[in-house]
Amino acid sequence: MEISDNGRSGVVVYHEGINTISCYWEFCGGDTVASIFIGDISEWNTCYPWAVGRRMDVLMRIAAEVVRQKAPTCSALIEDQLGFISIK
């Protein structure tokens, strides 16, 4: 997985074989360090048909890897219905 930044925001790119998922992220304030925008379920199913039915598994992998690489003292909260992951 790659995490790039451009100031206060950037892109998280998840790789699974030849398939990729690209998510926008940005730094936040308060108790949330960053938010990763994953989109709603219908957008997911349209953009990533190879991952239909595995959304939560993939989101858990993305969340864990972001915490491991960039925020090891934080935890991730997956807001599936709202379409984002909060790093706190």
CNS distance restraints for C-alpha pairs under 8 A (distance, minus, plus):
assign (resid   1 and name CA) (resid  12 and name CA) 7.25 0.50 0.50
assign (resid   1 and name CA) (resid  13 and name CA) 5.67 0.50 0.50
assign (resid   1 and name CA) (resid  14 and name CA) 4.75 0.50 0.50
assign (resid   1 and name CA) (resid  15 and name CA) 5.90 0.50 0.50
assign (resid   1 and name CA) (resid  62 and name CA) 7.91 0.50 0.50
assign (resid   1 and name CA) (resid  65 and name CA) 7.45 0.50 0.50
assign (resid   2 and name CA) (resid  12 and name CA) 5.80 0.50 0.50
assign (resid   2 and name CA) (resid  13 and name CA) 5.14 0.50 0.50
assign (resid   2 and name CA) (resid  14 and name CA) 6.74 0.50 0.50
assign (resid   3 and name CA) (resid  10 and name CA) 7.36 0.50 0.50
assign (resid   3 and name CA) (resid  11 and name CA) 5.88 0.50 0.50
assign (resid   3 and name CA) (resid  12 and name CA) 4.52 0.50 0.50
assign (resid   3 and name CA) (resid  13 and name CA) 6.41 0.50 0.50
assign (resid   3 and name CA) (resid  66 and name CA) 7.74 0.50 0.50
assign (resid   4 and name CA) (resid  10 and name CA) 5.34 0.50 0.50
assign (resid   4 and name CA) (resid  11 and name CA) 5.33 0.50 0.50
assign (resid   4 and name CA) (resid  12 and name CA) 6.49 0.50 0.50
assign (resid   5 and name CA) (resid   9 and name CA) 5.56 0.50 0.50
assign (resid   5 and name CA) (resid  10 and name CA) 4.00 0.50 0.50
assign (resid   5 and name CA) (resid  11 and name CA) 6.52 0.50 0.50
assign (resid   6 and name CA) (resid  10 and name CA) 5.39 0.50 0.50
assign (resid   8 and name CA) (resid  26 and name CA) 5.74 0.50 0.50
assign (resid   8 and name CA) (resid  27 and name CA) 5.47 0.50 0.50
assign (resid   9 and name CA) (resid  24 and name CA) 7.44 0.50 0.50
assign (resid   9 and name CA) (resid  25 and name CA) 5.46 0.50 0.50
assign (resid   9 and name CA) (resid  26 and name CA) 3.94 0.50 0.50
assign (resid   9 and name CA) (resid  27 and name CA) 6.11 0.50 0.50
assign (resid  10 and name CA) (resid  24 and name CA) 5.89 0.50 0.50
assign (resid  10 and name CA) (resid  25 and name CA) 5.35 0.50 0.50
assign (resid  10 and name CA) (resid  26 and name CA) 6.38 0.50 0.50
assign (resid  11 and name CA) (resid  22 and name CA) 6.60 0.50 0.50
assign (resid  11 and name CA) (resid  23 and name CA) 5.54 0.50 0.50
assign (resid  11 and name CA) (resid  24 and name CA) 4.61 0.50 0.50
assign (resid  11 and name CA) (resid  25 and name CA) 5.74 0.50 0.50
assign (resid  12 and name CA) (resid  22 and name CA) 5.75 0.50 0.50
assign (resid  12 and name CA) (resid  23 and name CA) 5.13 0.50 0.50
assign (resid  12 and name CA) (resid  24 and name CA) 6.38 0.50 0.50
assign (resid  12 and name CA) (resid  25 and name CA) 6.96 0.50 0.50
assign (resid  12 and name CA) (resid  36 and name CA) 7.88 0.50 0.50
assign (resid  13 and name CA) (resid  20 and name CA) 6.56 0.50 0.50
assign (resid  13 and name CA) (resid  21 and name CA) 5.61 0.50 0.50
assign (resid  13 and name CA) (resid  22 and name CA) 4.49 0.50 0.50
assign (resid  13 and name CA) (resid  23 and name CA) 6.42 0.50 0.50
assign (resid  14 and name CA) (resid  20 and name CA) 5.39 0.50 0.50
assign (resid  14 and name CA) (resid  21 and name CA) 5.06 0.50 0.50
assign (resid  14 and name CA) (resid  22 and name CA) 6.45 0.50 0.50
assign (resid  14 and name CA) (resid  62 and name CA) 6.81 0.50 0.50
assign (resid  15 and name CA) (resid  19 and name CA) 5.88 0.50 0.50
assign (resid  15 and name CA) (resid  20 and name CA) 4.55 0.50 0.50
assign (resid  15 and name CA) (resid  21 and name CA) 6.70 0.50 0.50
assign (resid  16 and name CA) (resid  20 and name CA) 6.18 0.50 0.50
assign (resid  19 and name CA) (resid  50 and name CA) 7.79 0.50 0.50
assign (resid  21 and name CA) (resid  48 and name CA) 7.25 0.50 0.50
assign (resid  23 and name CA) (resid  36 and name CA) 6.46 0.50 0.50
assign (resid  23 and name CA) (resid  37 and name CA) 5.80 0.50 0.50
assign (resid  23 and name CA) (resid  38 and name CA) 5.69 0.50 0.50
assign (resid  24 and name CA) (resid  36 and name CA) 5.89 0.50 0.50
assign (resid  24 and name CA) (resid  37 and name CA) 5.47 0.50 0.50
assign (resid  24 and name CA) (resid  38 and name CA) 7.51 0.50 0.50
assign (resid  25 and name CA) (resid  34 and name CA) 6.86 0.50 0.50
assign (resid  25 and name CA) (resid  35 and name CA) 5.49 0.50 0.50
assign (resid  25 and name CA) (resid  36 and name CA) 4.19 0.50 0.50
assign (resid  25 and name CA) (resid  37 and name CA) 5.97 0.50 0.50
assign (resid  26 and name CA) (resid  34 and name CA) 5.51 0.50 0.50
assign (resid  26 and name CA) (resid  35 and name CA) 5.61 0.50 0.50
assign (resid  26 and name CA) (resid  36 and name CA) 6.74 0.50 0.50
assign (resid  27 and name CA) (resid  33 and name CA) 5.79 0.50 0.50
assign (resid  27 and name CA) (resid  34 and name CA) 4.18 0.50 0.50
assign (resid  27 and name CA) (resid  35 and name CA) 6.50 0.50 0.50
assign (resid  28 and name CA) (resid  32 and name CA) 5.75 0.50 0.50
assign (resid  28 and name CA) (resid  33 and name CA) 5.26 0.50 0.50
assign (resid  28 and name CA) (resid  34 and name CA) 4.98 0.50 0.50
assign (resid  28 and name CA) (resid  35 and name CA) 6.77 0.50 0.50
assign (resid  29 and name CA) (resid  33 and name CA) 6.32 0.50 0.50
assign (resid  29 and name CA) (resid  34 and name CA) 7.94 0.50 0.50
assign (resid  31 and name CA) (resid  88 and name CA) 5.85 0.50 0.50
assign (resid  32 and name CA) (resid  86 and name CA) 6.40 0.50 0.50
assign (resid  32 and name CA) (resid  87 and name CA) 5.80 0.50 0.50
assign (resid  32 and name CA) (resid  88 and name CA) 4.50 0.50 0.50
assign (resid  33 and name CA) (resid  86 and name CA) 7.60 0.50 0.50
assign (resid  33 and name CA) (resid  87 and name CA) 5.52 0.50 0.50
assign (resid  33 and name CA) (resid  88 and name CA) 5.39 0.50 0.50
assign (resid  34 and name CA) (resid  86 and name CA) 6.06 0.50 0.50
assign (resid  34 and name CA) (resid  87 and name CA) 5.19 0.50 0.50
assign (resid  34 and name CA) (resid  88 and name CA) 7.28 0.50 0.50
assign (resid  35 and name CA) (resid  84 and name CA) 6.53 0.50 0.50
assign (resid  35 and name CA) (resid  85 and name CA) 5.63 0.50 0.50
assign (resid  35 and name CA) (resid  86 and name CA) 4.64 0.50 0.50
assign (resid  35 and name CA) (resid  87 and name CA) 6.16 0.50 0.50
assign (resid  36 and name CA) (resid  84 and name CA) 5.37 0.50 0.50
assign (resid  36 and name CA) (resid  85 and name CA) 5.01 0.50 0.50
assign (resid  36 and name CA) (resid  86 and name CA) 6.51 0.50 0.50
assign (resid  37 and name CA) (resid  83 and name CA) 6.12 0.50 0.50
assign (resid  37 and name CA) (resid  84 and name CA) 4.41 0.50 0.50
assign (resid  37 and name CA) (resid  85 and name CA) 6.59 0.50 0.50
assign (resid  38 and name CA) (resid  44 and name CA) 7.76 0.50 0.50
assign (resid  38 and name CA) (resid  83 and name CA) 5.13 0.50 0.50
assign (resid  38 and name CA) (resid  84 and name CA) 5.12 0.50 0.50
assign (resid  38 and name CA) (resid  85 and name CA) 7.38 0.50 0.50
assign (resid  39 and name CA) (resid  43 and name CA) 6.10 0.50 0.50
assign (resid  39 and name CA) (resid  44 and name CA) 6.47 0.50 0.50
assign (resid  39 and name CA) (resid  82 and name CA) 7.79 0.50 0.50
assign (resid  39 and name CA) (resid  83 and name CA) 4.54 0.50 0.50
assign (resid  39 and name CA) (resid  84 and name CA) 6.80 0.50 0.50
assign (resid  40 and name CA) (resid  44 and name CA) 6.20 0.50 0.50
assign (resid  40 and name CA) (resid  80 and name CA) 7.57 0.50 0.50
assign (resid  40 and name CA) (resid  81 and name CA) 6.80 0.50 0.50
assign (resid  40 and name CA) (resid  82 and name CA) 6.88 0.50 0.50
assign (resid  40 and name CA) (resid  83 and name CA) 4.94 0.50 0.50
assign (resid  41 and name CA) (resid  45 and name CA) 6.12 0.50 0.50
assign (resid  41 and name CA) (resid  81 and name CA) 7.79 0.50 0.50
assign (resid  41 and name CA) (resid  83 and name CA) 7.73 0.50 0.50
assign (resid  42 and name CA) (resid  46 and name CA) 6.25 0.50 0.50
assign (resid  43 and name CA) (resid  47 and name CA) 6.02 0.50 0.50
assign (resid  44 and name CA) (resid  48 and name CA) 5.53 0.50 0.50
assign (resid  44 and name CA) (resid  49 and name CA) 7.53 0.50 0.50
assign (resid  44 and name CA) (resid  52 and name CA) 7.55 0.50 0.50
assign (resid  44 and name CA) (resid  55 and name CA) 7.95 0.50 0.50
assign (resid  45 and name CA) (resid  49 and name CA) 5.19 0.50 0.50
assign (resid  45 and name CA) (resid  51 and name CA) 7.46 0.50 0.50
assign (resid  45 and name CA) (resid  52 and name CA) 5.55 0.50 0.50
assign (resid  48 and name CA) (resid  52 and name CA) 6.78 0.50 0.50
assign (resid  51 and name CA) (resid  55 and name CA) 6.29 0.50 0.50
assign (resid  51 and name CA) (resid  58 and name CA) 7.82 0.50 0.50
assign (resid  54 and name CA) (resid  58 and name CA) 6.23 0.50 0.50
assign (resid  55 and name CA) (resid  59 and name CA) 6.05 0.50 0.50
assign (resid  56 and name CA) (resid  60 and name CA) 6.02 0.50 0.50
assign (resid  56 and name CA) (resid  80 and name CA) 7.77 0.50 0.50
assign (resid  57 and name CA) (resid  61 and name CA) 6.39 0.50 0.50
assign (resid  58 and name CA) (resid  62 and name CA) 6.23 0.50 0.50
assign (resid  59 and name CA) (resid  63 and name CA) 6.00 0.50 0.50
assign (resid  59 and name CA) (resid  78 and name CA) 7.33 0.50 0.50
assign (resid  60 and name CA) (resid  64 and name CA) 6.05 0.50 0.50
assign (resid  60 and name CA) (resid  78 and name CA) 7.62 0.50 0.50
assign (resid  61 and name CA) (resid  65 and name CA) 6.10 0.50 0.50
assign (resid  62 and name CA) (resid  66 and name CA) 6.14 0.50 0.50
assign (resid  63 and name CA) (resid  67 and name CA) 6.29 0.50 0.50
assign (resid  63 and name CA) (resid  76 and name CA) 5.84 0.50 0.50
assign (resid  63 and name CA) (resid  77 and name CA) 7.94 0.50 0.50
assign (resid  63 and name CA) (resid  78 and name CA) 7.61 0.50 0.50
assign (resid  63 and name CA) (resid  85 and name CA) 6.98 0.50 0.50
assign (resid  63 and name CA) (resid  87 and name CA) 8.00 0.50 0.50
assign (resid  64 and name CA) (resid  68 and name CA) 6.10 0.50 0.50
assign (resid  64 and name CA) (resid  76 and name CA) 7.25 0.50 0.50
assign (resid  65 and name CA) (resid  69 and name CA) 5.99 0.50 0.50
assign (resid  66 and name CA) (resid  70 and name CA) 5.69 0.50 0.50
assign (resid  66 and name CA) (resid  71 and name CA) 6.85 0.50 0.50
assign (resid  67 and name CA) (resid  71 and name CA) 4.51 0.50 0.50
assign (resid  67 and name CA) (resid  72 and name CA) 5.18 0.50 0.50
assign (resid  67 and name CA) (resid  73 and name CA) 7.71 0.50 0.50
assign (resid  67 and name CA) (resid  74 and name CA) 6.41 0.50 0.50
assign (resid  67 and name CA) (resid  75 and name CA) 6.55 0.50 0.50
assign (resid  67 and name CA) (resid  76 and name CA) 7.04 0.50 0.50
assign (resid  67 and name CA) (resid  87 and name CA) 7.45 0.50 0.50
assign (resid  68 and name CA) (resid  72 and name CA) 5.13 0.50 0.50
assign (resid  71 and name CA) (resid  75 and name CA) 7.88 0.50 0.50
assign (resid  71 and name CA) (resid  87 and name CA) 7.91 0.50 0.50
assign (resid  74 and name CA) (resid  87 and name CA) 6.49 0.50 0.50
assign (resid  74 and name CA) (resid  88 and name CA) 5.32 0.50 0.50
assign (resid  75 and name CA) (resid  87 and name CA) 5.80 0.50 0.50
assign (resid  75 and name CA) (resid  88 and name CA) 5.42 0.50 0.50
assign (resid  76 and name CA) (resid  85 and name CA) 6.60 0.50 0.50
assign (resid  76 and name CA) (resid  86 and name CA) 5.62 0.50 0.50
assign (resid  76 and name CA) (resid  87 and name CA) 4.57 0.50 0.50
assign (resid  76 and name CA) (resid  88 and name CA) 6.17 0.50 0.50
assign (resid  77 and name CA) (resid  85 and name CA) 5.64 0.50 0.50
assign (resid  77 and name CA) (resid  86 and name CA) 5.08 0.50 0.50
assign (resid  77 and name CA) (resid  87 and name CA) 6.45 0.50 0.50
assign (resid  77 and name CA) (resid  88 and name CA) 7.56 0.50 0.50
assign (resid  78 and name CA) (resid  84 and name CA) 6.41 0.50 0.50
assign (resid  78 and name CA) (resid  85 and name CA) 4.45 0.50 0.50
assign (resid  78 and name CA) (resid  86 and name CA) 6.42 0.50 0.50
assign (resid  79 and name CA) (resid  83 and name CA) 5.96 0.50 0.50
assign (resid  79 and name CA) (resid  84 and name CA) 5.31 0.50 0.50
assign (resid  79 and name CA) (resid  85 and name CA) 5.68 0.50 0.50
assign (resid  79 and name CA) (resid  86 and name CA) 7.41 0.50 0.50
assign (resid  80 and name CA) (resid  84 and name CA) 6.38 0.50 0.50
assign (resid  80 and name CA) (resid  85 and name CA) 7.68 0.50 0.50
